Amino acid sequence: MGGVVVDDGVGGVKAPDGGWGWAVLFGCFVITGFSYAFPKAVSVFFKELIREFSVGYSDTAWISSILLAMLYGTGPLCSVLVNRFGCRPVMMVGGLFAASGMVLASFARSIIHIYLCIGVLTGLGLALNFQPSLIMLNRYFSEKRPLANGLAAAGSPVALCCLSPLGQVLQYRYGWRGGFLILGGMLLNCCACGALMRPLTAPKKAENSGIEEVYEHEEKPKAKAKAKLLDFSVFKDRGFLIYTIAASIMVLGLFVPPVFVVSYAKELGNEDTKSALLLTILGFIDIFARPTCGIIAGLKWVRPRCVYLFSFALIFNGTTDLIGSQSKDYASLVVFCIFFGISYGMVGALQFEVLMAIVGTQKFSSAIGLVLLVEAIAVLVGPPSAGRLLDYTKNYMFVFLLAGTEVVLSALVLAISNFLFIKKKPQEADAAVEAGEVVGELEQLSNNHTEDLKEPNGDTEKEKDLNEQEAKAEIVETTPEETAVHDEHVHNGGVSPNPETSL
């Protein structure tokens, strides 16, 4: 976790860092927007559903909860399907599931029907799109991956700023049934995004002989036999374990402030429209924070240490919650939303970039599924726990204090554990580079000395034979004690002296 895993892509194919990768990035941008913003956009229709089915607000809130649970909790299932069938077919089927869930919900006659259609079916469809899109983004980008992650993550605030007002317009003009039907048609765009996920293939080499081609065909079945549908070996990686624990703590408090900030503003006596504007401010700042953080994370000095940048973003976010808990007027809440939008965007841009850097391309499809499964439990526990605390204390200050404490704790777990238990890969790389430079200097010195021994017309065959005989004679004259010292020196990384390097 202290360094970046260098990936050559699946099957040895190097990430192109451009080309068709930009089309993949656009598809990931759209999918990320739908996945994160859709549960909040559906909440616009809750009042109409309460009136239609004579249920309470807590009953309708289960729609978003089930949808998020499916989005996170089906991570291992998505990993298995991607490893078995590939990203493109899984995403296209997921798009059909997501759209059909909204269409079927428009004919609902009970709230249970909506739970099954929107919560389960649409949630599963979005999950089958979200995870494969991140996997493909990881395969297409390596050097520019931090920037690509930042741009893809910006789809969440952009979609939130668009879908929430759109949902209100659809509800006003067509009712909740017509709105669900139109939103279902919009989700068919997930199929188009899935079609963009063209798998990477190795370039064909014309110089390969027929024997080599036969050998490659014989090796393919063996590779398929060794492939795992869900690779649990990632749990042997200490970096992955540390990240999973820190992420589960983070999720407990990360999503709490955006859920309660509007109600907090109303509690201070502000109008509904004025209070709702806070989320717009937060989302607008978030749009620019994510790509900017992606550019910073891609810098040469920062990228090997992106885990510490991620820890800083979490501390920034948690501290903002702690200070924002003392807000007493609308102006202070606006300042809170500005700083929360910056820190929230940094976390969103870095969370999957850090995971990609830890496990690499080969294991990322399994790693992200297992991480999302663990986070699903925390997502279901976090906001309800904060709501129960609010019911008990009747004070929003304690809700924000709890959320900030949880996020800061996750940052400390991530940074301290990484510093204590993970080897410093950047330092090892620097040492390897220095060793390579020393060897290169010795080789250059050897070549220069050999050239000095040559005559203007070049060495004759007799002179070459004489040099070889002298070298053999020196090897024969070496005693066993000298040989042992020589082997120990080479084992410790030294360079063995020879007639050409010993001046």
CORRAWO-V582392 format. One record per backbone hydrogen bond with DSSP energy under -0.5 kcal/mol. NH is the residue of the N-H (numbers start at 0). CO is the residue of the C=O. If there is no record, write none. Layout:
NH;CO  NH;CO
This chain:
4;356  6;4  11;8  12;9  13;11  16;139  17;139  20;17  21;18  22;19  23;19  24;20  25;21  26;22  27;23  28;24  29;25  30;26  31;27  32;28  33;29  34;30  35;31  36;32  37;33  40;36  41;37  42;38  43;40  44;41  45;42  48;44  49;45  50;46  51;47  52;48  53;49  54;49  59;55  60;56  61;57  61;58  62;59  63;59  64;60  65;61  66;62  67;63  68;64  69;65  70;66  71;67  72;68  73;69  74;71  75;368  77;73  78;74  79;75  80;76  81;77  82;78  83;79  84;80  85;80  85;81  89;85  90;86  91;87  92;88  93;89  94;90  95;91  96;92  97;93  98;94  99;95  100;96  101;97  102;98  103;99  104;100  105;101  105;102  106;103  107;104  113;109  114;110  115;111  116;112  117;113  118;113  119;114  120;115  121;116  122;117  123;119  124;120  125;121  126;122  127;123  128;124  128;125  129;125  130;126  132;128  133;129  134;130  135;131  136;132  137;133  138;134  139;135  140;136  144;141  147;143  148;144  149;145  150;146  151;147  152;148  153;149  154;151  155;152  157;153  158;154  159;155  160;156  161;157  162;158  163;159  165;161  166;162  167;163  168;164  169;165  170;166  171;167  172;168  173;169  174;169  174;170  177;173  178;174  179;175  180;176  181;177  182;178  183;179  184;180  185;181  186;182  187;183  187;184  188;185  189;186  190;187  191;187  192;188  193;189  194;190  195;191  195;192  196;193  197;195  205;203  207;204  212;208  213;209  214;210  215;211  216;212  217;213  218;214  219;215  220;216  221;217  222;218  223;219  224;220  225;221  226;222  231;229  233;230  234;231  235;232  236;233  237;235  240;236  241;237  242;238  243;239  244;240  245;241  246;242  247;243  248;244  249;245  250;246  251;247  251;248  252;248  252;249  253;249  254;250  255;252  256;252  258;254  258;255  259;255  260;256  263;259  264;260  265;261  266;262  267;263  268;265  269;264  274;270  275;271  276;272  277;274  278;275  279;275  280;276  281;277  282;278  283;279  284;280  285;281  286;282  287;283  287;284  288;284  289;285  290;286  291;287  292;288  293;289  294;290  295;291  296;292  297;293  298;295  302;298  303;299  304;301  305;302  307;304  308;304  309;305  310;306  311;307  312;308  313;309  314;310  315;311  316;312  317;313  318;314  319;315  320;316  321;317  322;318  323;319  324;320  325;322  326;323  332;328  333;329  334;330  335;331  336;332  337;333  338;334  339;335  340;336  341;337  342;338  343;339  344;340  345;341  346;342  347;343  348;344  349;345  350;346  353;349  354;350  355;351  356;352  357;353  358;354  359;355  362;358  363;359  363;360  364;360  366;362  367;363  368;364  369;365  370;366  371;367  372;368  373;369  374;370  375;371  376;372  376;373  377;373  378;374  379;375  380;376  381;377  382;378  384;380  385;381  386;382  387;383  388;384  389;385  390;386  391;387  392;388  393;389  397;394  398;394  399;395  400;396  401;397  402;398  403;399  404;400  405;401  406;402  407;403  408;404  409;405  410;406  411;407  412;408  413;409  414;410  415;411  416;412  417;413  418;414  419;415  420;416  421;417  424;422  427;423  428;424  429;425  430;426  431;427  432;428  433;429  434;430  435;431  436;432  437;433  438;434  439;435  440;436  441;437  442;438  443;439  444;440  445;441  446;442  447;443  448;444  449;445  450;446  451;447  452;448  453;449  453;450  457;454  463;459  464;460  465;461  466;462  467;463  468;464  469;465  470;466  471;467  472;468  473;469  474;470  475;471  476;472  477;474  482;478  483;479  484;480  485;481  486;482  487;483  488;484  489;485  490;486  491;487  492;489  493;488  501;497  502;500
